[in-house]
Amino acid sequence: MNEEAPIISRDFDANTEQDSPLVLALDDVSATLEHVGGKGSSLARLAAAGLPVPPGFHITTTAYRLFVARHGLQEQILAAVSMASPDQPATCDVAAQTIAALFAQHPMPDEVASAIRQAYTRLGGGDLPVAVRSSATAEDLPDLSFAGQQETYLNMHGEAQVLDAVKRCWASLWTARAIGYRIRNHIAAASVSLAVVVQELVPAEAAGILFTANPVTGVHDQIMINAAWGLGEAIVGGLVTPDTVVVDKNSGAIVTSEINEKDVMTVRKPIGTLEEPVPADRRMQAVLSPTQAGELARLGVRIEELYGQPMDIEWVLSADRFFIVQARPITTLHNKNQGIGDDALLLVAPPNRHRRYDADTLHRRLFANRQHRRTLLYESESADDNGCGSWHESQAPL
């Protein structure tokens, strides 16, 4: 019995795509938004400029589209999304679950898996721990931020774990929150695709976020640094209130330094990561020395000069060396020297960890975690975890 021919969707032109690589080196000049997504193209730009970026490679959007085409999934995906409405959160959930099931039940094409295995071997192979990170084509744009809407898998070991994480990243292009956000911002479902970045996982002693303009006051000649122990996921998830250090951009002098009690940190385990208590003697210890804060601020200035605009930068510290793991424009900083209004009431919303802050607390904690990029106006008690329903992105001049 003859094997059935692969099902090719109308959205995948085999003649056009046949010369498109399935993987690219991290600093490849062809690592553009179209081929490697927002996160990937930013990392490629940083690496090409000689900034300290962990080594890795891209799995291009061609690989994602080949998977979707091989199994004839595009029309089913679009049909599921067409039934979703941001004003009816349950419909976003149903669409996401339907699409996740489609991805789970189909294997990765052999040629894609082979290309990933070869790239992983070149990176180090064996049991090398890596971060596997989604990079959508509608992500980290100058006027829109999709931070956290697709998945990242840390501390993946070996080919099998890497391949599984890649496929789960692909499926995360269609999370409920991503579906709702794209509908609200009039981004056509048929136009989006997903690449994946695989990078060697730096054994982080500390990590955090750096803003090359002060996001609280809007002052452009100040750099704000958030820092906590361990991997950055504790900050990303809003599990810890990190130290906040403000540095003068011109002189490198410390303007203010707020050392907070950091009781939780994310650490590497044999499989994946885990949150665990910070040792008691380190909870009130400053994560960064003044010298380290100044060095990190200088890296921030280099990145801002590279992009020509204020940037939101994720960093890690390992063996007294800083690494940059992401940089994106600050999409919510609208006006110079204009910060949050005194009567602001905003919701910082990591999934399943909703927290309401008044203006005074915002000045201490709002920018303590990366979730400011998902800051939402709290308009209704019916708002759901996915950013659907009656929430929308804050237009406050942060």
C-alpha positions in Angstrom: 0.0 0.0 0.0 1.4 3.4 -1.0 2.0 5.9 1.7 -0.3 9.0 1.4 1.3 12.1 0.1 1.9 14.9 2.6 -1.1 17.3 3.0 0.1 20.8 2.0 -2.0 23.8 3.0 -2.7 26.6 0.6 -0.7 28.9 2.8 2.6 27.0 2.4 4.2 27.5 -1.1 6.7 24.7 -1.3 8.4 26.3 -4.3 8.9 29.5 -2.5 9.9 28.0 0.8 12.2 25.2 -0.5 15.3 27.2 -0.1 14.3 28.8 3.2 16.4 27.3 6.0 14.8 25.5 8.9 17.5 26.7 11.3 19.8 29.7 11.4 22.8 30.7 13.5 21.9 33.1 16.2 23.7 36.1 14.6 22.8 35.2 11.0 22.2 38.3 8.8 19.0 36.7 7.4 17.5 36.3 10.9 14.8 38.9 10.2 11.4 39.4 11.9 9.8 37.4 9.1 12.1 34.4 9.5 12.8 34.3 13.3 10.1 36.5 14.9 10.4 39.4 17.2 12.5 37.9 20.0 14.8 36.1 17.6 15.5 39.1 15.4 16.3 41.2 18.4 18.7 38.5 19.7 20.3 38.3 16.3 20.8 42.0 16.2 22.4 42.0 19.7 24.7 39.1 18.9 25.8 40.6 15.6 26.6 43.9 17.4 29.0 42.0 19.7 26.8 42.3 22.8 27.1 39.4 25.4 24.3 37.1 24.3 24.3 33.3 25.2 25.1 31.2 22.2 22.3 29.5 20.4 20.3 29.1 17.1 17.0 29.9 15.6 14.3 27.4 14.4 12.7 29.5 11.7 9.1 30.2 10.8 9.6 27.9 7.8 9.7 25.0 10.2 6.5 26.0 11.9 4.7 26.5 8.6 5.9 23.2 7.3 4.5 21.4 10.4 1.2 23.1 10.0 1.1 22.4 6.2 2.2 18.8 6.5 -0.8 18.0 8.7 -3.3 20.4 7.0 -3.9 22.4 10.2 -4.1 26.0 9.0 -7.8 25.9 8.1 -8.7 24.2 11.3 -6.7 26.8 13.3 -8.4 29.7 11.5 -11.8 28.1 12.0 -11.2 27.8 15.7 -10.0 31.4 16.0 -12.9 32.7 14.1 -15.2 31.5 16.9 -13.3 33.5 19.5 -14.3 36.9 20.9 -12.3 38.9 23.4 -15.6 40.0 24.9 -16.4 36.4 25.7 -13.4 34.9 27.4 -14.6 31.4 27.4 -14.5 31.4 23.6 -10.8 32.3 23.7 -10.2 29.3 26.0 -12.1 26.9 23.7 -10.2 28.0 20.6 -6.9 27.7 22.4 -7.7 24.2 23.7 -8.9 23.1 20.3 -5.7 24.2 18.6 -3.4 22.8 21.4 -5.0 19.4 20.8 -4.3 19.6 17.1 -0.6 20.3 17.7 -0.3 17.6 20.3 -1.6 14.8 18.1 0.7 15.3 15.2 4.4 14.5 14.9 7.1 16.9 13.9 8.3 16.5 10.3 11.4 14.4 10.1 13.4 17.0 8.2 12.6 19.6 10.9 13.6 17.3 13.7 16.8 16.3 11.9 17.8 20.0 11.4 17.1 20.8 15.1 19.2 17.8 16.2 22.1 18.8 14.1 22.0 22.4 15.4 21.7 21.2 19.0 24.8 19.0 18.4 26.7 22.0 17.0 25.8 24.0 20.1 27.2 21.3 22.4 24.7 18.5 22.3 24.7 15.7 24.7 22.9 16.8 27.9 23.6 20.5 27.4 20.9 22.6 29.3 19.2 25.1 27.0 16.3 27.6 27.1 13.7 27.0 24.4 11.9 30.3 23.7 9.0 31.2 21.5 9.5 34.0 19.0 6.3 35.1 17.2 6.3 37.3 14.1 3.8 39.6 15.8 5.9 40.2 19.0 8.1 42.9 20.5 7.0 45.4 17.9 7.7 49.1 18.3 4.1 49.9 19.2 2.8 46.6 20.6 4.2 44.2 23.2 3.2 40.5 23.3 5.5 39.7 26.2 4.7 36.4 27.9 2.0 35.4 25.5 3.9 32.5 24.1 5.9 29.9 26.1 9.5 29.6 27.2 10.9 26.3 28.5 14.0 26.5 30.7 16.6 23.8 31.5 15.8 21.4 28.7 18.3 18.6 28.4 19.0 16.4 25.4 17.4 16.1 22.0 14.1 14.6 23.1 13.3 17.4 25.5 14.3 20.1 23.1 12.1 18.7 20.3 9.2 18.4 22.6 9.6 21.9 23.9 9.8 23.3 20.3 6.5 21.7 19.5 4.9 23.1 22.6 6.3 26.5 21.7 4.6 26.3 18.3 1.2 25.5 20.0 1.6 28.5 22.3 1.2 30.8 19.4 -2.5 30.1 20.0 -2.9 30.6 23.8 -6.2 32.2 24.8 -4.5 35.4 25.8 -2.6 35.7 22.5 -5.7 35.0 20.5 -7.6 37.7 22.4 -4.8 40.3 22.2 -4.4 39.8 18.5 -8.1 40.2 17.9 -8.2 43.4 19.9 -5.3 44.8 18.0 -6.7 43.8 14.6 -3.8 41.4 13.7 -5.1 38.8 11.3 -4.7 35.2 12.5 -3.6 34.1 9.1 -0.7 36.5 9.1 1.1 35.2 12.2 3.8 32.5 12.5 6.2 31.4 15.1 9.9 30.8 15.3 11.8 29.3 18.3 15.1 30.4 19.8 17.3 27.7 21.5 20.1 29.1 23.6 22.5 27.7 26.1 21.1 28.2 29.6 23.4 30.5 31.6 23.7 29.3 35.2 22.3 32.5 36.6 23.3 33.7 40.0 21.0 36.7 39.6 18.8 38.1 36.9 16.4 41.0 36.2 15.1 43.7 34.0 16.7 47.0 32.9 14.8 50.0 31.5 16.9 52.5 29.7 14.4 55.2 30.6 12.8 55.5 34.0 9.3 53.9 33.5 7.9 55.5 36.7 8.7 59.1 36.0 9.4 59.0 32.3 12.8 60.6 32.8 15.1 59.5 29.9 18.4 60.2 31.5 17.9 57.6 34.2 18.2 53.8 34.0 16.1 51.6 36.2 17.4 48.1 37.1 15.4 45.4 38.8 17.4 42.6 40.3 16.7 39.3 42.1 18.5 36.1 42.9 18.4 33.1 40.6 16.8 32.9 37.2 14.5 35.7 36.1 11.3 33.7 36.2 10.5 34.7 39.8 10.4 38.4 38.6 8.5 37.6 35.4 5.9 35.7 37.4 5.5 38.4 40.0 6.7 36.1 42.8 9.3 38.4 44.2 9.8 42.1 44.8 13.3 42.6 43.5 15.8 45.3 44.3 15.3 48.5 42.4 18.4 50.6 41.5 18.2 53.9 39.5 21.4 54.9 37.8 22.2 58.3 36.2 22.7 57.5 32.5 25.4 60.1 31.9 27.5 59.8 35.0 26.8 56.2 36.0 26.2 57.3 39.6 23.5 55.6 41.7 20.5 57.9 42.1 18.5 55.6 44.4 18.8 52.1 45.6 15.9 50.2 47.2 16.9 46.8 48.6 13.8 44.6 49.1 13.3 41.3 51.0 13.7 38.7 48.3 12.2 35.5 49.7 11.8 33.4 46.6 14.1 32.5 43.7 13.8 30.3 40.6 16.6 27.7 40.3 17.6 25.0 37.9 16.7 21.4 38.8 17.6 18.2 37.0 14.5 18.7 34.9 13.1 22.2 34.4 13.1 24.8 37.1 11.7 25.2 40.6 10.9 28.1 43.0 12.6 27.7 46.3 13.3 30.0 49.4 16.2 32.4 49.3 18.7 31.7 52.1 17.9 33.9 55.0 21.2 35.7 55.0 20.7 36.8 51.3 17.1 38.0 51.5 18.0 41.6 52.4 21.4 41.5 50.7 21.8 43.8 47.6 21.9 41.7 44.5 24.2 44.1 42.6 27.1 46.1 43.9 27.4 49.8 42.7 30.1 48.7 40.3 28.0 46.0 38.8 25.0 48.3 38.5 27.2 50.8 36.6 28.5 48.1 34.3 25.0 46.9 33.6 23.8 50.4 33.0 26.6 50.9 30.4 25.4 47.8 28.6 21.9 49.3 28.6 23.2 52.5 27.0 24.9 50.5 24.2 21.7 48.7 23.5 19.6 51.9 23.5 22.1 53.4 21.1 21.9 50.3 18.8 18.1 50.6 18.6 17.8 54.4 18.8 15.0 54.3 21.4 14.3 53.4 25.1 14.6 49.7 25.7 13.4 47.1 28.1 16.2 44.6 28.6 16.4 41.2 30.3 19.7 40.3 31.8 21.4 37.5 33.8 24.6 37.5 35.9 26.8 34.4 35.9 30.4 34.2 37.3 30.6 38.1 37.5 29.7 38.3 33.8 26.5 39.9 32.4 24.5 38.3 29.6 21.6 39.9 27.7 18.8 37.4 27.0 16.2 39.9 25.5 15.7 43.5 24.5 12.5 45.1 23.3 11.2 48.7 22.9 9.4 50.2 25.9 6.0 50.4 24.3 4.2 52.2 27.2 6.7 55.1 27.7 4.7 57.7 25.7 5.9 61.1 27.0 9.3 62.2 28.3 9.3 63.2 31.9 5.7 62.1 32.4 4.9 59.3 34.7 1.9 57.6 36.3 -0.8 59.9 37.4 -1.5 60.2 41.1 -5.0 58.9 40.6 -4.0 55.9 38.6 -5.4 52.5 39.6 -3.9 49.8 37.5 -3.8 46.0 37.6 -0.5 44.1 37.2 -1.6 40.7 36.0 0.6 37.7 35.9 -1.7 34.8 35.0 -3.6 33.7 38.1 -1.8 36.2 40.3 -3.8 39.4 39.9 -2.7 42.3 42.1 -4.2 45.7 42.4 -2.0 48.7 43.4 -2.7 52.3 44.1 -0.4 55.0 42.8 1.8 55.1 45.9 2.5 51.4 45.8 3.0 51.5 42.0 5.9 53.8 42.5 7.5 51.1 44.7 6.4 47.9 43.0 4.8 48.3 39.5 8.1 48.1 37.7 9.5 45.5 40.0 8.4 42.9 37.5 8.2 42.5 33.8 4.4 42.3 33.9 4.2 46.1 33.3 4.2 45.1 29.6 0.8 43.5 30.3 -0.5 46.3 32.5 -4.3 46.5 32.1 -6.9 49.0 33.1 -9.2 47.3 35.7 -12.6 48.0 34.2 -14.7 45.1 35.3 -14.8 42.3 37.9 -15.5 40.0 35.1 -12.0 40.2 33.6 -10.4 36.9 33.1 -6.8 35.4 33.2 -6.3 35.7 29.5 -6.6 39.4 28.9 -10.0 38.8 27.2 -13.2 40.1 28.5 -13.3 43.8 29.6 -9.6 44.4 30.0 -7.5 46.4 27.6 -3.9 47.6 27.6 -3.3 50.7 29.7 -2.7 53.9 27.7 -1.3 55.5 30.9 2.0 57.3 30.0 4.2 54.8 31.9 
